């Protein structure tokens, strides 16, 4: 079961290449509208679903398979901005293959160490990007960039129904 064509998910117009890669099975690519998989990761065998056990959307910010200090800083800035703008509507986690260091300084944003790259691989996030998971554990949107404008555009689409409900009182 999936919701890939639902108005509650956001798929970028340039999703054609992603769909073709997924169709030919060269790489696992999680697409908006699909169920977010649970992943066991880390030496302590944590479960990703433990991060999703709350009634809000979950923002997973991936730093990619080979993050630089710049990428880690960009992830922190994006997480801070989106958490400030969307408040209690989302809970944010930075998923990185590098152990947290002084580069990630915001203690309000959870940083998850994915040393074995299990979460990155299962979510098809070899590049830095975001995956927004709805409370029902379906992917609302996914980007392969930490570009502020691209991510904010996706969020505006996903959360438009909330604004419409508040404005109309429905």
N, CA, C and O of each residue as an XYZ file, in Angstrom:
680
protein
N       0.837     -1.165      0.000
C       0.000      0.000      0.000
C       0.889      1.238      0.000
O       1.904      1.272      0.697
N       0.527      2.226     -0.755
C       1.288      3.465     -0.790
C       0.357      4.627     -1.118
O      -0.789      4.430     -1.522
N       0.867      5.834     -0.939
C       0.121      7.066     -1.200
C       0.913      7.979     -2.139
O       0.896      9.201     -1.989
N       1.606      7.375     -3.109
C       2.481      8.175     -3.971
C       1.742      9.244     -4.758
O       2.352     10.247     -5.129
N       0.469      9.073     -5.025
C      -0.281     10.066     -5.794
C      -1.183     10.947     -4.926
O      -2.021     11.686     -5.443
N      -1.010     10.865     -3.630
C      -1.833     11.631     -2.701
C      -1.417     13.096     -2.684
O      -0.249     13.422     -2.893
N      -2.371     13.966     -2.438
C      -2.067     15.393     -2.303
C      -1.359     15.694     -0.982
O      -0.866     16.805     -0.786
N      -1.305     14.717     -0.076
C      -0.642     14.921      1.212
C       0.856     14.655      1.153
O       1.556     14.840      2.148
N       1.356     14.221     -0.007
C       2.796     14.020     -0.164
C       3.300     14.938     -1.258
O       2.535     15.400     -2.104
N       4.601     15.196     -1.231
C       5.197     16.098     -2.207
C       6.272     15.347     -2.984
O       7.199     14.784     -2.403
N       6.131     15.350     -4.294
C       7.132     14.769     -5.170
C       7.611     15.861     -6.109
O       6.811     16.493     -6.799
N       8.912     16.082     -6.133
C       9.479     17.109     -7.005
C       9.257     16.738     -8.465
O       9.154     15.558     -8.800
N       9.182     17.744     -9.333
C       8.981     17.519    -10.760
C      10.130     16.733    -11.384
O       9.915     16.018    -12.363
N      11.336     16.845    -10.848
C      12.489     16.153    -11.421
C      12.672     14.759    -10.828
O      13.792     14.252    -10.769
N      11.590     14.143    -10.392
C      11.620     12.824     -9.783
C      11.781     11.711    -10.818
O      11.882     10.547    -10.431
N      11.808     12.016    -12.106
C      11.876     11.008    -13.159
C      13.091     10.089    -13.001
O      12.956      8.867    -13.065
N      14.278     10.673    -12.795
C      15.491      9.877    -12.661
C      15.401      8.967    -11.444
O      15.776      7.797    -11.514
N      14.912      9.492    -10.342
C      14.757      8.697     -9.126
C      13.837      7.509     -9.365
O      14.121      6.398     -8.918
N      12.733      7.744    -10.071
C      11.800      6.649    -10.371
C      12.451      5.593    -11.254
O      12.245      4.400    -11.034
N      13.223      6.001    -12.235
C      13.868      5.058    -13.145
C      14.912      4.210    -12.419
O      15.013      3.006    -12.654
N      15.681      4.839    -11.541
C      16.671      4.089    -10.767
C      15.967      3.062     -9.895
O      16.394      1.910     -9.814
N      14.884      3.480     -9.240
C      14.124      2.568     -8.377
C      13.504      1.442     -9.191
O      13.511      0.288     -8.762
N      12.971      1.766    -10.357
C      12.302      0.767    -11.189
C      13.267     -0.321    -11.634
O      12.904     -1.497    -11.669
N      14.478      0.056    -11.970
C      15.447     -0.928    -12.439
C      16.241     -1.555    -11.300
O      17.137     -2.365    -11.538
N      15.921     -1.188    -10.084
C      16.446     -1.863     -8.906
C      17.934     -1.698     -8.655
O      18.523     -2.518     -7.952
N      18.557     -0.679     -9.199
C      19.982     -0.490     -8.967
C      20.265      0.018     -7.560
O      21.331     -0.247     -7.004
N      19.347      0.721     -7.004
C      19.536      1.292     -5.676
C      18.172      1.451     -5.031
O      17.204      1.822     -5.694
N      18.098      1.174     -3.750
C      16.860      1.377     -3.013
C      16.597      2.867     -2.917
O      17.430      3.616     -2.406
N      15.448      3.302     -3.402
C      15.074      4.704     -3.314
C      13.688      4.788     -2.700
O      12.699      4.375     -3.306
N      13.629      5.317     -1.517
C      12.356      5.509     -0.836
C      11.676      6.712     -1.447
O      12.278      7.781     -1.556
N      10.429      6.550     -1.846
C       9.713      7.626     -2.528
C       8.591      8.163     -1.645
O       8.045      7.440     -0.812
N       8.248      9.450     -1.837
C       7.129     10.017     -1.090
C       5.864      9.188     -1.306
O       5.557      8.775     -2.424
N       5.143      8.955     -0.218
C       3.930      8.154     -0.278
C       4.159      6.706      0.109
O       3.197      5.969      0.325
N       5.410      6.283      0.201
C       5.711      4.915      0.617
C       5.897      4.847      2.129
O       6.195      5.848      2.781
N       5.717      3.667      2.659
C       5.892      3.440      4.093
C       7.368      3.563      4.451
O       8.217      2.956      3.799
N       7.675      4.335      5.471
C       9.051      4.479      5.946
C       9.469      3.172      6.617
O       8.782      2.693      7.519
N      10.580      2.599      6.187
C      10.997      1.329      6.788
C      11.631      1.517      8.160
O      12.220      2.558      8.451
N      11.502      0.502      8.987
C      12.215      0.484     10.258
C      13.612     -0.042      9.949
O      13.774     -0.918      9.099
N      14.604      0.481     10.626
C      15.980      0.074     10.389
C      16.656     -0.119     11.730
O      16.516      0.710     12.629
N      17.394     -1.217     11.867
C      18.198     -1.448     13.057
C      19.594     -0.916     12.746
O      20.166     -1.229     11.702
N      20.139     -0.109     13.658
C      21.443      0.494     13.397
C      22.227      0.670     14.692
O      21.665      0.631     15.787
N      23.520      0.863     14.548
C      24.392      1.124     15.686
C      24.762     -0.125     16.453
O      24.122     -1.169     16.325
N      25.806      0.001     17.251
C      26.269     -1.125     18.060
C      25.228     -1.557     19.084
O      25.153     -2.729     19.450
N      24.424     -0.598     19.541
C      23.389     -0.916     20.525
C      22.102     -1.405     19.875
O      21.106     -1.646     20.557
N      22.128     -1.550     18.548
C      21.001     -2.077     17.764
C      19.733     -1.257     18.009
O      18.684     -1.807     18.342
N      19.841      0.065     17.840
C      18.697      0.962     17.954
C      17.749      0.714     16.781
O      18.157      0.207     15.736
N      16.491      1.075     16.968
C      15.499      0.972     15.891
C      15.075      2.376     15.493
O      14.798      3.220     16.345
N      15.027      2.614     14.190
C      14.628      3.927     13.700
C      13.202      4.257     14.128
O      12.899      5.415     14.414
N      12.331      3.266     14.175
C      10.943      3.523     14.567
C      10.841      4.116     15.973
O       9.840      4.754     16.299
N      11.865      3.914     16.812
C      11.846      4.538     18.136
C      11.871      6.059     18.017
O      11.338      6.756     18.880
N      12.488      6.578     16.954
C      12.508      8.026     16.728
C      11.167      8.540     16.206
O      10.896      9.739     16.261
N      10.331      7.633     15.699
C       9.059      8.028     15.093
C       7.868      7.852     16.036
O       6.728      8.051     15.617
N       8.099      7.491     17.272
C       7.016      7.235     18.230
C       6.525      8.513     18.890
O       6.797      8.760     20.064
N       5.810      9.313     18.138
C       5.205     10.530     18.652
C       4.151     10.968     17.643
O       4.158     10.479     16.514
N       3.260     11.860     18.004
C       2.145     12.219     17.118
C       2.466     13.309     16.084
O       1.554     13.789     15.412
N       3.721     13.706     15.943
C       4.080     14.751     14.985
C       4.783     14.147     13.775
O       5.079     12.953     13.748
N       5.047     14.987     12.774
C       5.895     14.595     11.657
C       7.327     14.476     12.181
O       7.705     15.159     13.133
N       8.117     13.607     11.554
C       9.519     13.448     11.924
C      10.379     13.875     10.750
O      10.238     13.355      9.643
N      11.265     14.818     10.996
C      12.190     15.279      9.976
C      13.515     14.554     10.169
O      14.177     14.708     11.195
N      13.895     13.758      9.166
C      15.187     13.082      9.174
C      16.084     13.819      8.191
O      15.813     13.831      6.990
N      17.134     14.422      8.685
C      18.077     15.136      7.830
C      19.312     14.254      7.685
O      20.035     14.012      8.651
N      19.539     13.783      6.476
C      20.662     12.896      6.194
C      21.856     13.714      5.720
O      21.704     14.628      4.910
N      23.040     13.386      6.222
C      24.243     14.100      5.808
C      24.941     13.421      4.637
O      25.957     13.924      4.158
N      24.420     12.289      4.163
C      25.008     11.586      3.025
C      26.099     10.618      3.451
O      26.513     10.591      4.610
N      26.557      9.817      2.482
C      27.523      8.768      2.767
C      28.913      9.295      3.113
O      29.668      8.626      3.819
N      29.262     10.493      2.622
C      30.577     11.064      2.905
C      30.435     12.552      3.248
O      30.788     13.415      2.444
N      29.923     12.841      4.432
C      29.671     14.249      4.783
C      30.947     15.029      5.067
O      31.921     14.502      5.606
N      30.910     16.277      4.693
C      31.995     17.203      5.023
C      31.557     18.015      6.235
O      30.405     17.944      6.664
N      32.478     18.776      6.772
C      32.134     19.663      7.892
C      31.091     20.679      7.442
O      30.217     21.058      8.222
N      31.177     21.118      6.199
C      30.209     22.061      5.647
C      28.811     21.439      5.600
O      27.824     22.091      5.940
N      28.735     20.179      5.179
C      27.446     19.484      5.109
C      26.833     19.350      6.502
O      25.631     19.552      6.679
N      27.659     19.011      7.481
C      27.161     18.877      8.853
C      26.636     20.212      9.381
O      25.600     20.264     10.045
N      27.350     21.272      9.083
C      26.903     22.602      9.503
C      25.614     23.000      8.811
O      24.718     23.568      9.435
N      25.518     22.702      7.516
C      24.312     23.020      6.746
C      23.114     22.240      7.287
O      22.010     22.778      7.362
N      23.325     20.983      7.662
C      22.250     20.165      8.232
C      21.756     20.768      9.540
O      20.551     20.814      9.788
N      22.667     21.224     10.364
C      22.300     21.824     11.639
C      21.510     23.125     11.444
O      20.514     23.360     12.128
N      21.957     23.954     10.518
C      21.264     25.215     10.234
C      19.849     24.946      9.724
O      18.896     25.594     10.156
N      19.715     23.981      8.798
C      18.402     23.645      8.246
C      17.481     23.089      9.330
O      16.316     23.474      9.417
N      18.006     22.184     10.155
C      17.198     21.607     11.236
C      16.721     22.680     12.197
O      15.563     22.680     12.613
N      17.598     23.580     12.544
C      17.247     24.662     13.465
C      16.159     25.544     12.862
O      15.185     25.878     13.536
N      16.321     25.922     11.598
C      15.333     26.784     10.941
C      13.963     26.104     10.864
O      12.949     26.699     11.230
N      13.937     24.852     10.387
C      12.656     24.171     10.213
C      11.978     23.891     11.556
O      10.754     23.970     11.669
N      12.771     23.566     12.560
C      12.208     23.338     13.891
C      11.617     24.632     14.438
O      10.560     24.613     15.069
N      12.293     25.758     14.200
C      11.781     27.057     14.649
C      10.490     27.417     13.893
O       9.525     27.877     14.504
N      10.471     27.210     12.573
C       9.311     27.596     11.763
C       8.107     26.687     11.965
O       6.969     27.157     11.938
N       8.338     25.389     12.169
C       7.225     24.455     12.267
C       6.946     24.014     13.695
O       6.001     23.263     13.941
N       7.752     24.470     14.629
C       7.498     24.265     16.052
C       7.162     22.842     16.432
O       7.914     21.910     16.146
N       6.021     22.685     17.080
C       5.622     21.378     17.588
C       5.033     20.475     16.510
O       4.605     19.360     16.811
N       5.002     20.932     15.262
C       4.483     20.114     14.162
C       5.481     19.051     13.740
O       5.092     18.034     13.166
N       6.777     19.269     14.018
C       7.803     18.299     13.629
C       8.774     18.048     14.769
O       8.937     18.878     15.663
N       9.414     16.892     14.722
C      10.562     16.579     15.564
C      11.703     16.265     14.613
O      11.536     15.485     13.675
N      12.858     16.865     14.846
C      13.981     16.762     13.922
C      15.107     15.886     14.454
O      15.392     15.864     15.652
N      15.739     15.162     13.527
C      16.900     14.329     13.827
C      17.873     14.434     12.664
O      17.481     14.305     11.504
N      19.127     14.667     12.973
C      20.169     14.640     11.955
C      20.769     13.237     11.974
O      21.232     12.763     13.011
N      20.754     12.586     10.823
C      21.298     11.233     10.683
C      22.644     11.370      9.965
O      22.690     11.785      8.807
N      23.727     11.026     10.641
C      25.047     11.193     10.046
C      25.894      9.942     10.198
O      25.719      9.171     11.141
N      26.813      9.748      9.261
C      27.735      8.612      9.332
C      29.008      9.003     10.067
O      29.888      8.172     10.291
N      29.098     10.275     10.440
C      30.227     10.757     11.241
C      29.750     10.987     12.655
O      28.642     11.473     12.880
N      30.585     10.638     13.595
C      30.226     10.843     14.992
C      30.059     12.330     15.264
O      30.830     13.156     14.774
N      29.054     12.655     16.043
C      28.776     14.058     16.361
C      30.019     14.715     16.949
O      30.724     14.126     17.769
N      30.269     15.936     16.518
C      31.440     16.662     16.996
C      31.039     18.104     17.278
O      29.854     18.426     17.369
N      32.027     18.957     17.415
C      31.742     20.366     17.670
C      31.058     21.026     16.474
O      30.512     22.122     16.604
N      31.083     20.369     15.304
C      30.448     20.929     14.110
C      28.945     21.059     14.311
O      28.338     22.031     13.861
N      28.348     20.091     14.978
C      26.916     20.145     15.251
C      26.773     20.642     16.684
O      27.057     19.917     17.637
N      26.333     21.878     16.820
C      26.362     22.525     18.126
C      24.991     22.706     18.767
O      24.909     23.011     19.957
N      23.925     22.527     18.013
C      22.601     22.799     18.559
C      22.124     21.591     19.362
O      21.769     20.561     18.789
N      22.116     21.716     20.666
C      21.733     20.594     21.526
C      20.247     20.269     21.435
O      19.829     19.197     21.873
N      19.437     21.175     20.872
C      18.002     20.923     20.755
C      17.686     19.938     19.615
O      16.603     19.353     19.580
N      18.627     19.764     18.697
C      18.417     18.863     17.567
C      19.126     17.552     17.862
O      20.322     17.534     18.151
N      18.389     16.465     17.787
C      18.951     15.141     18.011
C      19.881     14.774     16.858
O      19.538     14.962     15.691
N      21.060     14.250     17.192
C      21.991     13.760     16.183
C      22.148     12.262     16.369
O      22.483     11.794     17.457
N      21.903     11.513     15.299
C      21.949     10.054     15.340
C      23.145      9.586     14.522
O      23.301      9.969     13.363
N      23.972      8.770     15.119
C      25.163      8.266     14.445
C      24.836      6.966     13.722
O      24.505      5.964     14.356
N      24.929      6.982     12.411
C      24.638      5.829     11.547
C      25.953      5.305     10.968
O      26.152      5.309      9.753
N      26.852      4.850     11.856
C      28.199      4.460     11.452
C      28.202      3.373     10.385
O      29.037      3.410      9.482
N      27.297      2.411     10.464
C      27.237      1.324      9.491
C      26.494      1.693      8.218
O      26.394      0.879      7.300
N      25.974      2.913      8.155
C      25.241      3.439      7.007
C      23.941      2.657      6.722
O      23.418      2.717      5.609
N      23.431      1.940      7.702
C      22.207      1.153      7.517
C      21.005      2.027      7.185
O      20.237      1.717      6.275
N      20.844      3.128      7.931
C      19.693      4.004      7.711
C      19.840      4.714      6.366
O      18.881      4.802      5.599
N      21.036      5.216      6.084
C      21.285      5.878      4.799
C      20.972      4.930      3.633
O      20.331      5.324      2.659
N      21.422      3.701      3.742
C      21.219      2.738      2.661
C      19.746      2.378      2.493
O      19.243      2.363      1.370
N      19.059      2.092      3.571
C      17.652      1.686      3.489
C      16.769      2.805      2.956
O      15.771      2.545      2.284
N      17.130      4.042      3.250
C      16.357      5.191      2.784
C      16.871      5.745      1.452
O      16.327      6.719      0.930
N      17.931      5.118      0.899
C      18.472      5.542     -0.383
C      19.066      6.927     -0.346
O      18.962      7.670     -1.322
N      19.683      7.290      0.754
C      20.202      8.645      0.938
C      21.733      8.649      0.883
O      22.400      8.892      1.889
N      22.276      8.377     -0.298
C      23.727      8.445     -0.473
C      24.201      9.894     -0.471
O      25.324     10.191     -0.065
N      23.334     10.788     -0.929
C      23.625     12.222     -0.903
C      22.937     12.824      0.316
O      22.059     12.207      0.920
N      23.346     14.026      0.663
C      22.682     14.736      1.750
C      21.277     15.120      1.304
O      21.063     15.470      0.143
N      20.331     15.056      2.218
C      18.951     15.408      1.904
C      18.057     15.201      3.104
O      18.525     14.886      4.199
N      16.762     15.379      2.890
C      15.807     15.222      3.979
C      14.713     14.228      3.610
O      14.395     14.009      2.441
N      14.166     13.652      4.640
C      13.010     12.768      4.493
C      12.051     13.149      5.621
O      12.378     13.009      6.799
N      10.881     13.625      5.251
C       9.865     13.998      6.230
C       8.872     12.845      6.323
O       8.245     12.473      5.332
N       8.737     12.287      7.515
C       7.866     11.134      7.743
C       6.630     11.592      8.507
O       6.730     12.233      9.553
N       5.473     11.254      7.967
C       4.211     11.621      8.613
C       4.011     10.801      9.883
O       4.710      9.806     10.080
N       3.076     11.190     10.749
C       2.822     10.434     11.979
C       2.388      8.986     11.727
O       2.579      8.127     12.589
N       1.803      8.706     10.548
C       1.402      7.333     10.234
C       2.543      6.534      9.609
O       2.335      5.424      9.120
N       3.749      7.104      9.627
C       4.981      6.482      9.149
C       5.066      6.340      7.636
O       5.765      5.462      7.131
N       4.365      7.191      6.920
C       4.510      7.265      5.467
C       5.331      8.507      5.145
O       5.252      9.516      5.847
N       6.116      8.425      4.080
C       6.986      9.529      3.702
C       6.162     10.641      3.068
O       5.454     10.417      2.086
N       6.260     11.838      3.635
C       5.527     12.998      3.116
C       6.315     13.679      2.003
O       5.736     14.108      1.005
N       7.630     13.779      2.170
C       8.470     14.334      1.108
C       9.902     13.870      1.322
O      10.286     13.439      2.409
N      10.667     13.972      0.264
C      12.064     13.541      0.289
C      12.829     14.418     -0.685
O      12.368     14.661     -1.800
N      13.991     14.893     -0.272
C      14.843     15.653     -1.184
C      16.238     15.058     -1.162
O      16.624     14.401     -0.196
N      16.977     15.284     -2.202
C      18.378     14.872     -2.238
C      19.257     16.117     -2.209
O      20.261     16.213     -2.915
N      18.858     17.048     -1.388
C      19.587     18.290     -1.208
C      19.256     18.869      0.163
O      18.207     18.587      0.743
N      20.162     19.669      0.653
C      19.891     20.431      1.869
C      19.651     21.888      1.520
O      19.665     22.757      2.392
N      19.431     22.147      0.238
C      19.158     23.497     -0.233
C      17.907     24.029      0.453
O      16.835     23.428      0.386
N      18.068     25.154      1.105
C      17.004     25.762      1.893
C      15.724     25.976      1.078
O      14.635     25.635      1.539
N      15.849     26.535     -0.123
C      14.670     26.843     -0.949
C      13.931     25.574     -1.364
O      12.701     25.540     -1.330
N      14.660     24.533     -1.755
C      14.028     23.280     -2.187
C      13.284     22.601     -1.043
O      12.150     22.149     -1.202
N      13.934     22.539      0.098
C      13.323     21.883      1.260
C      12.113     22.678      1.746
O      11.076     22.094      2.060
N      12.234     23.998      1.811
C      11.110     24.830      2.265
C       9.929     24.744      1.311
O       8.779     24.760      1.753
N      10.190     24.653      0.018
C       9.118     24.493     -0.969
C       8.363     23.189     -0.730
O       7.134     23.158     -0.778
N       9.098     22.125     -0.476
C       8.460     20.831     -0.194
C       7.629     20.907      1.083
O       6.509     20.399      1.122
N       8.164     21.531      2.118
C       7.442     21.661      3.380
C       6.172     22.487      3.216
O       5.131     22.141      3.775
N       6.250     23.566      2.461
C       5.067     24.395      2.231
C       3.954     23.587      1.588
O       2.786     23.756      1.937
N       4.297     22.720      0.663
C       3.295     21.872      0.017
C       2.699     20.875      1.015
O       1.481     20.723      1.104
N       3.569     20.206      1.755
C       3.109     19.173      2.702
C       2.217     19.757      3.788
O       1.205     19.158      4.152
N       2.586     20.922      4.307
C       1.841     21.506      5.418
C       0.752     22.477      4.979
O       0.143     23.130      5.826
N       0.493     22.589      3.690
C      -0.560     23.480      3.187
C      -1.923     23.090      3.748
O      -2.737     23.965      4.044
N      -2.186     21.793      3.900
C      -3.484     21.357      4.419
C      -3.704     21.828      5.850
O      -4.842     22.077      6.249
N      -2.641     21.953      6.621
C      -2.764     22.437      8.002
C      -3.143     23.909      7.994
O      -4.045     24.325      8.721
N      -2.452     24.705      7.167
C      -2.777     26.131      7.052
C      -4.208     26.309      6.552
O      -4.945     27.154      7.062
N      -4.606     25.509      5.549
C      -5.963     25.615      5.005
C      -7.006     25.280      6.054
O      -8.057     25.920      6.101
N      -6.741     24.295      6.893
C      -7.675     23.900      7.941
C      -7.819     25.008      8.979
O      -8.927     25.306      9.426
N      -6.691     25.619      9.362
C      -6.721     26.687     10.358
C      -7.435     27.918      9.803
O      -8.234     28.543     10.500
N      -7.143     28.266      8.538
C      -7.753     29.467      7.926
C      -9.254     29.302      7.739
O     -10.016     30.224      8.030
N      -9.694     28.131      7.255
C     -11.107     27.928      6.972
C     -11.881     27.463      8.204
O     -13.110     27.525      8.229
N     -11.150     26.989      9.238
C     -11.832     26.513     10.432
C     -12.474     25.152     10.233
O     -13.338     24.756     11.016
N     -12.058     24.418      9.180
C     -12.624     23.098      8.900
C     -12.079     22.064      9.825
O     -12.449     20.894      9.730
